Amino acid sequence: MNEQAYDDWLEAGRLLFAGPISFELGVASLAQLPEANLPEIAFAGRSNVGKSSLVNAVAGRKALARASTEPGRTRELNFFNVGDRLRLADLPGYGYAKAPKTEIARWTALTRDYLRGRPSLKRVILLIDSRHGVKEADREVMKILDEAAVSYQIVLTKSDKLKPTELKQVVTATEADIRKRPAAHPQIVATSSETGLGIDVLRAEIAALT
């Protein structure tokens, strides 16, 4: 991609998220899912990985998705309408959460069923905390997505917490982890909701799917 094409690619992402964005609904069962009439991009990751903060950063809104330092705060599939061109889905975190086991099991099953069977799902943005790298729980989700042939892209969060050399090592290790995974997008995006690192690139990646 030449410099002009790259600038145009970034601009398409900026324009998409410069328009109207609104919370659409939260669903607690598959029966409540909205009609599959728009391309959907789902944000998934371990509890407290920073999903809601990243959704807000990508959308350029401070409180579109409710962010919390308490793991497991998001307990529904929350959908956001982006200018009637795209739908974002903020999924419940997997792994540790301060909630009853029955609740955790319910929203984990809901998330897995959504990921396996949503026809309008174009890509899963799979968030990995850059300070911890890929964990076994992440690999389990990757396996589900590989088996379901659902495209997913690794996005590293909280990348501002690492030195550039440390971040490069995490990116290299993550690339090695996904190299043989059939549904994994090869491009890894390092982001920070605090500094804005990589947000323009992630917006452009998403806009290219609409």
Secondary structure, 3 states (H helix, E strand, C coil): CCHHHHHHHHHHHHHHHHCCEEEEEEECCHHHCCCCCCCEEEEEEECCCCHHHHHHHHHCCCCCCCCCCCCCCCCCEEEEEECCCEEEEECCCECCCCCCHHHHHHHHHHHHHHHHHCCCEEEEEEEEECCCCCCHHHHHHHHHHHHHCCCEEEEEECHHHCCHHHHHHHHHHHHHHHCCCCCECCCCEECCCCCCCCHHHHHHHHHCCC
